Amino acid sequence: MNKKWQIYETDENKIEEISKKYNLNKLLSTILVNRNIIDEEIIKKFLEPTRNDFYDPFLIKDMEKAVERIIKAIQNKERVTIYGDYDVDGITSITVLKSFLKDRGLDTSIYIPNRLNEGYGLNNLAIEKIAKNGCDLMITVDCGITANTEIEYANSFGIETIVTDHHEPSLELPNALAVIDNKRKDSTYPFRELAGVGVVFKLIQALGIKLNLKEEEYLKYLDIVCIGTISDIVPLTSENRVIAKLGLMLIKQTRNIGLRSIINSSGYSKIDSNTISFGVAPRINACGRMGKAENALKLLLSPNINEVSELTKELNEYNRIRQETEKEIFESAIKKIEKEHLDKNRTIVVGGENWHHGVIGIVSSKITEMYFKPSILLSFEEDGIGKGSGRSIPRF
């Protein structure tokens, strides 16, 4: 399948006008015009976003209900469980919410499903464990929007649930106490592309406002929010751009010793989006891919420099193993594709015995990029069941 380049027809007069008015080089001015960022106020927000550019969090559906319920849990010292995902977005979401609530005097429990044994999202066995350990309120982060059945199961144990997510919902929303997701069909919030950790940030912002806290009490987490936002490859526009801009500034002086340690070990000297995308994110993600997501969470939560040092070594080792495993699977898949001429098909489906299903998604991405065709990779386990992961191309 051949790629077809589509070239913008640029407005040279507008480019020249913006370049002179804002003292910008032609390349940046061209990008602004091509993105239709030509209004003076929008240009200013795009180039120099500030904390004042965040929208009112109470514009989000169900935010008021969620905030009132969490404040009640804080006041009554209730048993609260944060249920998250095992990728960077999920780990940073848990870190931010747990840290913020701990500062308010509420120590929460954590549940992260094991990627290799449980897979993504809520599951009934996890709900049973959470119920057995005692839980009044469960808050999901970066997951839960399609977990209708599992949330009904949690309801049967008397567990109330607040969903915070950024994925697309099903036709019906889960029967939770509050569902915070800007991709709800009835959402009127000005921006729908927040990462999971961005949604959590809006939640703690709302809590901060309701509790009459200083802005710094929630803005101080923008270093961690920035990590999750950039890593999740959401569009860096609107509020995401504010998060990235302010977050990168904060990372340079971060007080989170775990974050500082992992950046130092990555070998990157300059703090920018590349450092996050290629230095920090792969190391945190490697933990989840290898079934050890809790180690990445410990790294970001630990106040102990010795523990942080050991955990950093572990994350680097998991990343090394992930890279080797990924290379082996990629080479094996390419051999099969070429031997069986699978690249002649409109889509590529290829499988192997005991391919690590925490890694096959990355390999699928590489194969799709290489052949520019949708691909699915399957790992066949000893029980005869194949677990797969797929990637696609635009417009398919």
WOCOR-V325366 format. One record per pair of residues at least 12 apart in sequence whose C-alpha atoms are under 8 Angstrom apart, sorted by the first residue. I is the first residue (numbers start at 1). GAP is how many residues later the second one is. If there is no record, write none. Layout:
i->{I | I}
gap->{GAP | GAP}
This chain:
i->{1 | 1 | 1 | 2 | 3 | 8 | 10 | 10 | 10 | 11 | 14 | 15 | 15 | 15 | 16 | 18 | 46 | 46 | 46 | 49 | 49 | 49 | 49 | 50 | 50 | 51 | 51 | 53 | 53 | 54 | 54 | 55 | 55 | 57 | 57 | 57 | 57 | 58 | 59 | 59 | 60 | 60 | 60 | 60 | 60 | 60 | 61 | 61 | 61 | 61 | 61 | 61 | 61 | 62 | 62 | 62 | 63 | 63 | 63 | 63 | 65 | 65 | 66 | 66 | 66 | 67 | 67 | 67 | 67 | 71 | 73 | 73 | 74 | 74 | 74 | 74 | 77 | 78 | 78 | 78 | 78 | 79 | 79 | 79 | 79 | 79 | 79 | 80 | 80 | 80 | 80 | 80 | 80 | 80 | 80 | 81 | 81 | 81 | 81 | 81 | 81 | 81 | 81 | 81 | 82 | 82 | 82 | 82 | 82 | 82 | 82 | 82 | 82 | 82 | 83 | 83 | 83 | 83 | 83 | 83 | 83 | 83 | 84 | 84 | 84 | 84 | 84 | 84 | 84 | 84 | 84 | 85 | 85 | 85 | 85 | 85 | 85 | 85 | 86 | 86 | 86 | 86 | 86 | 86 | 86 | 86 | 86 | 87 | 87 | 87 | 87 | 88 | 88 | 88 | 88 | 88 | 88 | 88 | 89 | 89 | 89 | 89 | 89 | 89 | 89 | 89 | 89 | 90 | 90 | 90 | 90 | 90 | 91 | 91 | 91 | 91 | 92 | 92 | 92 | 92 | 92 | 92 | 93 | 93 | 93 | 93 | 93 | 93 | 93 | 94 | 94 | 94 | 95 | 95 | 95 | 95 | 96 | 96 | 96 | 96 | 96 | 96 | 97 | 97 | 97 | 99 | 100 | 100 | 100 | 111 | 111 | 112 | 112 | 113 | 114 | 114 | 114 | 114 | 115 | 115 | 115 | 115 | 115 | 116 | 116 | 116 | 116 | 116 | 121 | 121 | 121 | 122 | 122 | 122 | 122 | 123 | 124 | 124 | 127 | 127 | 127 | 131 | 131 | 131 | 135 | 136 | 136 | 136 | 137 | 137 | 137 | 137 | 138 | 138 | 138 | 138 | 139 | 139 | 139 | 139 | 140 | 140 | 140 | 140 | 140 | 141 | 141 | 141 | 141 | 141 | 141 | 142 | 142 | 142 | 142 | 142 | 142 | 142 | 143 | 143 | 143 | 143 | 143 | 143 | 144 | 144 | 144 | 145 | 145 | 145 | 145 | 145 | 145 | 145 | 145 | 145 | 145 | 145 | 145 | 146 | 146 | 146 | 146 | 147 | 148 | 148 | 148 | 149 | 151 | 151 | 151 | 152 | 152 | 160 | 160 | 161 | 161 | 161 | 162 | 162 | 162 | 162 | 162 | 163 | 163 | 163 | 163 | 163 | 164 | 164 | 164 | 164 | 164 | 164 | 165 | 165 | 165 | 165 | 166 | 166 | 166 | 166 | 166 | 166 | 166 | 166 | 167 | 167 | 168 | 168 | 169 | 169 | 180 | 181 | 182 | 191 | 191 | 193 | 193 | 193 | 194 | 194 | 194 | 194 | 195 | 195 | 195 | 195 | 196 | 196 | 197 | 197 | 197 | 198 | 198 | 198 | 201 | 201 | 204 | 205 | 205 | 220 | 222 | 222 | 222 | 222 | 223 | 223 | 223 | 223 | 223 | 223 | 223 | 224 | 225 | 225 | 226 | 226 | 226 | 226 | 227 | 227 | 227 | 227 | 229 | 229 | 230 | 230 | 230 | 230 | 231 | 231 | 231 | 248 | 248 | 248 | 251 | 252 | 256 | 256 | 257 | 257 | 257 | 257 | 257 | 258 | 258 | 258 | 258 | 258 | 258 | 259 | 259 | 261 | 261 | 261 | 262 | 262 | 263 | 263 | 263 | 265 | 266 | 266 | 267 | 282 | 283 | 283 | 283 | 283 | 284 | 284 | 286 | 286 | 286 | 286 | 287 | 287 | 287 | 288 | 289 | 289 | 289 | 290 | 290 | 290 | 291 | 295 | 295 | 296 | 296 | 298 | 299 | 299 | 322 | 325 | 325 | 326 | 326 | 326 | 326 | 329 | 329 | 329 | 330 | 330 | 333 | 333 | 333 | 336 | 337 | 343 | 346 | 346 | 347 | 347 | 347 | 348 | 348 | 348 | 348 | 349 | 349 | 349 | 349 | 350 | 350 | 350 | 350 | 351 | 351 | 351 | 351 | 352 | 352 | 352 | 353 | 353 | 353 | 354 | 354 | 354 | 354 | 355 | 355 | 355 | 356 | 357 | 357 | 357 | 357 | 357 | 360 | 360 | 360 | 360 | 360 | 361 | 361 | 361 | 361 | 363 | 364 | 364 | 364 | 364 | 364 | 365 | 365 | 365 | 368 | 368 | 368 | 372 | 373 | 373 | 374 | 374 | 374 | 374 | 374 | 375 | 375 | 375 | 376 | 376 | 376 | 376 | 377 | 377}
gap->{370 | 371 | 372 | 370 | 369 | 26 | 20 | 23 | 24 | 22 | 19 | 14 | 15 | 18 | 13 | 20 | 191 | 192 | 195 | 192 | 193 | 196 | 197 | 192 | 196 | 191 | 195 | 186 | 189 | 185 | 188 | 135 | 184 | 145 | 146 | 148 | 149 | 148 | 129 | 130 | 120 | 121 | 122 | 127 | 128 | 129 | 118 | 119 | 120 | 121 | 126 | 127 | 128 | 116 | 117 | 118 | 115 | 117 | 140 | 143 | 112 | 113 | 96 | 111 | 112 | 136 | 139 | 140 | 143 | 136 | 33 | 64 | 27 | 30 | 31 | 32 | 29 | 28 | 57 | 58 | 59 | 29 | 30 | 55 | 56 | 57 | 58 | 27 | 28 | 29 | 55 | 56 | 57 | 58 | 59 | 27 | 28 | 29 | 30 | 49 | 54 | 56 | 57 | 58 | 12 | 16 | 26 | 27 | 28 | 29 | 56 | 57 | 58 | 59 | 27 | 28 | 29 | 39 | 55 | 56 | 57 | 58 | 26 | 27 | 28 | 29 | 37 | 56 | 57 | 58 | 59 | 27 | 28 | 35 | 36 | 56 | 57 | 58 | 26 | 27 | 28 | 29 | 34 | 199 | 202 | 203 | 207 | 197 | 198 | 201 | 206 | 139 | 140 | 143 | 144 | 193 | 196 | 197 | 53 | 106 | 107 | 108 | 138 | 139 | 140 | 142 | 143 | 51 | 52 | 106 | 107 | 138 | 137 | 202 | 205 | 206 | 105 | 132 | 133 | 135 | 136 | 205 | 48 | 49 | 103 | 104 | 107 | 132 | 135 | 16 | 47 | 203 | 129 | 202 | 205 | 206 | 101 | 104 | 105 | 125 | 128 | 129 | 103 | 104 | 107 | 202 | 104 | 117 | 118 | 15 | 19 | 181 | 182 | 13 | 174 | 177 | 178 | 179 | 173 | 174 | 175 | 176 | 243 | 173 | 174 | 175 | 241 | 242 | 22 | 23 | 26 | 21 | 22 | 25 | 28 | 27 | 26 | 29 | 23 | 26 | 27 | 23 | 26 | 28 | 24 | 22 | 23 | 24 | 22 | 23 | 24 | 25 | 21 | 22 | 23 | 24 | 22 | 23 | 24 | 25 | 21 | 22 | 23 | 24 | 25 | 22 | 23 | 24 | 55 | 56 | 59 | 22 | 23 | 24 | 25 | 53 | 54 | 55 | 20 | 21 | 22 | 23 | 24 | 53 | 19 | 20 | 21 | 18 | 19 | 20 | 21 | 22 | 23 | 24 | 25 | 28 | 29 | 34 | 36 | 23 | 24 | 27 | 28 | 27 | 25 | 26 | 27 | 25 | 23 | 24 | 25 | 22 | 23 | 16 | 17 | 15 | 16 | 17 | 14 | 15 | 16 | 17 | 18 | 13 | 15 | 16 | 17 | 18 | 15 | 16 | 17 | 32 | 35 | 36 | 15 | 16 | 31 | 34 | 15 | 16 | 17 | 27 | 28 | 29 | 30 | 33 | 14 | 16 | 15 | 16 | 14 | 15 | 19 | 18 | 12 | 47 | 48 | 41 | 42 | 47 | 35 | 40 | 45 | 46 | 33 | 34 | 37 | 39 | 32 | 33 | 28 | 31 | 32 | 27 | 31 | 42 | 17 | 24 | 14 | 13 | 14 | 30 | 21 | 24 | 25 | 28 | 23 | 24 | 25 | 26 | 27 | 28 | 31 | 23 | 18 | 22 | 17 | 18 | 21 | 22 | 20 | 49 | 53 | 54 | 14 | 15 | 14 | 43 | 46 | 47 | 45 | 46 | 50 | 23 | 24 | 25 | 20 | 19 | 44 | 45 | 43 | 45 | 46 | 48 | 51 | 41 | 42 | 43 | 44 | 50 | 54 | 40 | 41 | 47 | 48 | 51 | 18 | 50 | 12 | 16 | 17 | 47 | 13 | 14 | 12 | 37 | 32 | 33 | 35 | 36 | 12 | 31 | 29 | 32 | 33 | 36 | 28 | 31 | 32 | 70 | 33 | 69 | 70 | 28 | 32 | 68 | 67 | 16 | 20 | 15 | 19 | 13 | 12 | 13 | 37 | 31 | 34 | 33 | 34 | 36 | 37 | 26 | 31 | 34 | 33 | 37 | 17 | 18 | 19 | 14 | 13 | 28 | 27 | 28 | 26 | 27 | 28 | 25 | 26 | 27 | 28 | 26 | 27 | 28 | 29 | 25 | 26 | 27 | 28 | 26 | 27 | 28 | 29 | 26 | 27 | 28 | 26 | 27 | 28 | 25 | 26 | 27 | 28 | 23 | 24 | 25 | 23 | 21 | 22 | 30 | 31 | 32 | 17 | 18 | 19 | 28 | 29 | 16 | 28 | 29 | 30 | 14 | 12 | 13 | 25 | 26 | 27 | 25 | 26 | 27 | 23 | 24 | 25 | 21 | 19 | 20 | 16 | 17 | 18 | 19 | 22 | 15 | 16 | 17 | 12 | 13 | 14 | 15 | 12 | 13}
